[in-house]
């Protein structure tokens, strides 16, 4: 069975919602979920062969639940096709009367053997069907050791539905959790696969719906395909694409403002002004002569402009005055970096604005710890929106956009983009999209998604991706 292609924006369902969908399907198909398990097991085999077609030896780590049942069905199918299969079941057999037990019995009846611990030798592929989406908490020491031994001797790892040890709700991973090369998830994406540690442990992610219908309202969506950017007609001129004013780059921090301004320019804003110290403005002439510059003391009153406030601005009283001159005037724009620090001290309501905090800045905005933010990134993003009334972009692996219309999770990006200036670049991109007519929500999604996708593409050919690399990529391919 072929994994189904994703639409532009896919629903993300909780564990309980997925189970409800499964039960609804069973109720309309004779009351049994067994056909879904068969489809899932077959899909695992299809995906494995697609990824690693020359495989001749497979280890399958099976648990006692439905996840293990998928693994037993895959084991039977692989063995029938002449592939050497070794099944490891450290938690014992599934309970009597369950679908998983039926799959287990069929595998045994076909001559399969089951080991209680990791075998000797090596395998080309390890299929992880140990623990499903219902697992929470820390893996036991014996399970951690078993997983470690199997992964050490398996060349590739394919996880079934979710890597064992990863929390399907929060994306937090237990010590010793499976770190997959690829995860095949079923029916719908789960929240924990898409953010926090989820992307790092899941590897490449494929959705197989198993032809189960998804009904109802979904508060969380995944931006599966590139978000659309504004079109440009043949008779366009720069006056149609808005003005961005970047209030950023204080003493010794001019680069932050320059990167934000360049990103806005390369993202299509018609005019970009960089308000900065005189000592920084020569850099604009040299690096980007298309930028217009202004002193921080110049008038910031431009109701038609979209603002970026904060990157490298500093925490001086003068910086506070510039912050208040824009934010207090009721303009629109993007708050980042030092702008978020000033906001945290004032708790203002900013409808029409976009906030772009990383976890540390998010913790300041909510007066909590980074650990609190990462423990439930969805709730944290929503709490910031509710506290400040602004569209919130909680940055990190699997950036989350939150506002009154729910959550959207964008492309997870890459570890290669953990480099200076990335947030400044993103702030400029979002502001440019707002200047071109996108709403705060639309601009936040489109900007964050393109930012991550560009960096991920660049990371195929370079170990570290810089903000200036992303800016150059915007010029080369602004639509994605």
N, C-alpha and C positions, 0 to 999 in steps of 0.2 A: 504494500500500500504506500502510495506516495504522500509525503507530508504536504499539506495544503498550503498554497501561497497565502500570504497575509495581505489584508486590505491596508489602506493608508493608516487607519487608527484602529487598533484591536482592543476589545474589552479585557480588563484585568479583573479576575474574580478571586474572592477569598476561598479558602478551603471549603467552608460551609456552602458557599454558592456553587462551587463545582460539584459537590456531592448532591446538592439539590437538582442540578441539571442532569446528573447521572440518573437519579431516581425518577425524574420526570420522563426521561427517555425510556427507562425500564417500564414505567407504568403504561406507556403507549406502545410497548413492544413485548407484550406477554409477561411482564413482571420480572424478567431476568436481566441482570447486568453481565451475564457471561459473554454474550456477543461483543460487548465493549472490551472486555479483557482480551478476547481473541484478537480483535482489531489492534489493540495496543501492542500485544506481543508481536504480531505480524509487522506492525509499523517499526518496531525496534529492529527487527531483522532487515527490513528494507533500508532503513537509515544506515545501519552498520555497513551493509554491502555497498551502499552508495558512497559512504565516506572512505572505506578501506576495502576495495573490491578484491584484493589478493589475499585476504585473511584466510588462514587455514586452522588456527588454534585460538579458542576463545575461553576465557574464564567468565563466569556469571555469578555475581554476588547476590544471593536471593534472601529476602526477609520473609517473615511469616504472614505478611499482609498482602493487600492487593498489588502493591508494587512488586513484591516477590512473585505473585502470580503472573504478572506480565513477563517477568524474567524466566519462569518455568516454560511458558508458552514459546518464548524466543529460543530457549534451550532445545526444546523438542524440534522446532522448525530447523534450526541450524544443524542439529545432529542428522536429521533426515536428508539434509543437503550435503552430507559428507564432511562437515566441519568438525574438528575435534573440540568437544565441549566438556569443560569441568565446572560443575556447580558447587559453590561453597555456600552453606547455610548455617552460619554460626549461631543463629537464634532458634534453630529447630524448624520443624514442619509447620505449615499453616493449620489453623484449627479446622476440625471436622465440620463439614457442611458448607464451607465457604467456597467462593469461586477460586480462590487461590489454592485451596486443597484439591480441587478438581484438576487444576493445571499441574499441580505437584504429582498427583496420582497418574495422570496421563504420561508425564515425563518418566516416572518410575516404570510404568507398564511397558514403555517403549525401550526399556533396557538402560535407562539413565542411572547414573550413580551420583550420590551427593556426599560431599565432604563437609566436615564440621570446622575445618580450619584451612588456611591457605596452603595450596599444594607446592611441591617443589617445581623448579624450572621456571620458564617464562611463557607469557602469552602475548600474542600480537594485539589483542583487544581485551579489555576488561569492561564488561557490562555491569553497571551498578544498579541493581534493583533491590537494594537492601531495605531502605527506609523511605517512605513516601512523604507526602505533604503534611501528614498528621504529626510528624515528629517535631518536638520542641525540646530545648534544653541541651545538656551536655552529653555527648556519647560516653559510654562506659570505657574504661581503660582497655579491656579486652577487645572491644569493637574498634577502638582507635588503632590498636596494634594490628588487628587483622586487615583493616583498610590500608594501613601503611605498608604492610608486607605485599598485599596484592597490587597496590599502585606502583610499588618499587619494581615489580617484575612484569608489569603490563605496559606495553609500548604506548597504547592509546586507551582512553577511558570515555565511554559513552554512558551518561546517566539517564535513567528512566524517570521521567516526570520532573524530578528535582535531585540534585546531588545529595546523597545521604549525609545528614548532619547539618544541612542548611535549613534555617527557619523559613518556611514558605510565606510567612506573614511579614517579618521584619527584614529579612535578608542577612541576619546575623548567622555566622558559622560557628559551630562547635569546634574546639580543638580536635584535630584528627579528621575533620570532615573530608569527604571526597572532593577532589579538585578535578573536574571533568574537562576534557577537550571539547566535548559537545554534549548538550542536554536536549533531549527530545521530550517536550512537555505536552500534556494532553488536555483537550477540550478548550482551555483558555490559559493565558499567562497568569502566573501567580505573583502577587506583589513582591515577594522576597527574591524572585529571580532577577528582578529588574533594577534593584538599587542596593545601596550599602555594599556588603561583601558578595551579594548575589552574582553580579556580572563576573567577578574574578573567579568564583568557584564553578560557575555554570559553563564557562567557555562560550563557544558559539551556540546560539539558541534557535531551535526550530519548534514551531507549533504544529501539532496534528490535532484537529478538532474531533476526530473519530466520527464525524458527521452528526455530532450532538448539537442540537439547536441551543443558542444562547438567547434567553428572553429577559425582558425587564430592563430597568434602569441601572446603568453601571457608572459608578462615581469615579472609577479609575480606568484610564485608557493608556495604551502603549503606542507611541508614534512609530509604527512599524516601517513605514516608507518615508522618504524625505519630505519634510514639511514644505509647502509651497511658498515661494517668495513672490513679491509683486512683479507683475508683467510690465514691460516697457514698450510702448507703442512706437511705430516708426517716426511719428511726428513729435516725439517727446523732446522736452528741453529741461534744463536743470531746475527751472522754477517750479516744475511739477513735483519735485521729489523732496521738498521740504528742507528745513534748516535744522542742523544739530549744533548746539553749543555745549562744548565740553569744558566744565569748570573743574580742572584737575591739574595735578602736577605742581606741588609746592617745592620748597627748598630741597635740593638733592633728590627729588623724586619726579623730575620732568619726564622720564621715560614712560611712567604710567599714563600721564595725560596724552602724550604723543601716540601711544599705542591705541588708546581709546578713540582718539580723533582719526587716526589712520583707518581703524576698523570701521568707523562710521562712514568715512569717505568711500572705502572699498566695498561697503555694503549697499551703496547706491544713494546716499543722501545727496541732495542737490548742492547744498552749501554746508561747510563745516567750519565753525569758528572754534579755535582753541584759546580759552582764557587761562593764561598762566603768567608766571613771573617773567620779567624781561630776559633774564639769563637763559630761559628755556626756549625762547622763541626762535633763536637762530637755528636751533636743531630742526624746527619745522621747515624752515627755508631750505635747509640742506637735505633732509630726509624726505620731505613731502611738500614740494612747493605749491601744490594745489590747495593746501590748507590755508585758511585765513587765521590770523592771530590777533589777540587782543590782550590787554593787560587785565589782571584780576581786578584792578580798581575801576575798569571801564564799566559802563552801565550794563547790567545783566538783564534789564527789562526787555523781554521779547516774547510777548504772549503767544506768538505763532510758532515759536521754536520748540524743539524737543531737547531736553537737557540731559547731560550726563554729569552727575555731581559726586565727587568723592575720591576717585583713584589718585593716590599720592597727594591728596590735598593737605593732609596734616591735621594736627589737633590744636593748632594755635587759636587764639581769639580772632585773628584775622580770618582764618579758615572758617570759623563758626559764623562770622559775619557774612561770608560768601555763601555758605550753606543756607543761612536764613534768608538771604536776599532772593534766593531762587525758590526754596521749598515753602517759605512763608508767603510767597506771592501767588500761590495757587497755580503755578505752571505744571507741566507734565514732563515726565522723563524717567531716568533710571538712576537709582541710588546704589552705590557700590562702595566698598572699602571704608574710607574715613567717613563718608556720608552716612553709612549704616551705623557707625559708632556714635555720630551725633544724634541720629534718630533714636537710638537705644536710650539716650539720656533724656529724651523729650516725650516719647510715646505719642507722637502726632498721628492723626489720621491722614492718609495720603491716597485717596482714590484717584485713579488715572495714572499712578506711578507703578514702576516695576522695581522690586527689591531683588538684589542678586547676592544673597549671602552664601559664603561657604560655611561648613559646620561651626567653626569658631565664631564667626559673626552671628550666625543663627543663635548660638548659645547666649551671646550678649543681648540679642533682641528679646529673648525669652527668659533671661536671668536664670539660666540653668547651666549644665555642663555639656561639653561636646559629646560625652557618653550618652547623655539623655537624648540628644538630637539623633545620634546614630542608632539608638535602640529602637526608634520608631520614626523614621524620616517622613513618612506620610503625615502622621499626626503633627509633627513639628512644623512642616511646611504650612499645613492648614492653620495651626495656631498663630503663626506669624501673620498670615493673611487676616485672620480675625482680629488680631491685636492692632494692626496698622491699616487695614482696609486697602492694601495694595497687592497687586498680583505678585506672587512670591516665586522666585526661581531658587530652589535649594540645590546648590551645586554639589557635585561629587559624582562618583560612579553611578550612573543612572540618575541624572538630574531630574528633579520633580518640580513641575509647575503647578501651583495651587492658587485657586481663587474661588469665588462663590459658585462656579460651574463644575467643581470637582478637580481631580488631579489628572495630569498628563505626565507620563514618564517618557523621556526622550532617549535617544541612542546613548549607550553607556560610555562611549568614547574609548579612551585607552590610557594606560598608565604612563605612556610616553608624553602625555600632555600635562603631567605634574611638573610644571616649569613656571618661572616667573612671568607675569603679565597676561596670563590666560584670562583671568577675570576682567581685566581692563579691556581686553579685546572683545569679550562677550558683551560687556556693557555698551560699547560703541556700536556693536552689531544690532543689538535690540533697539537702541535709540534711533538708529537709521531706519529700521523697519517701521517704527512708530511714526517717524517723520514722513514716511512714504504712504501713510494712511492705514496701516494695520492697527488693530486695537492692541491694548497692552497685553492681553492674553495671547492674541495671535502672534504678536512680535516676540513675546517671551518664548513661545513654543518653537517658532520658526528659527529664531536666533540660536537658542540653546541646542536645538537638534542639528542645525547645520554646523555649528561650532564643533560639536562632538564628532560628526561624520567626517568633516574635513581632517580633523586631527587623526582619526582612526585610519583614514586612507593614507595619510602621510606616514604614519607609523609602520606601514608595510615596507617602507624603504629606508627608514631612519630610526635610530634608537630613541632619540629625544626630539620632541616636536616643540618648537618655540611659538610664541604668540605671533611673531613676525612671519613665521612659516604659514600660519593660518590666514593671516592678512593677505599674503601673496596668493594663497589658494583661493581666496574670495575673488580676487581679480581674474584669476584664470578660469574659474568655474563657479559663478555666484549662485547658481540655482541648485547645485547638488544633483 
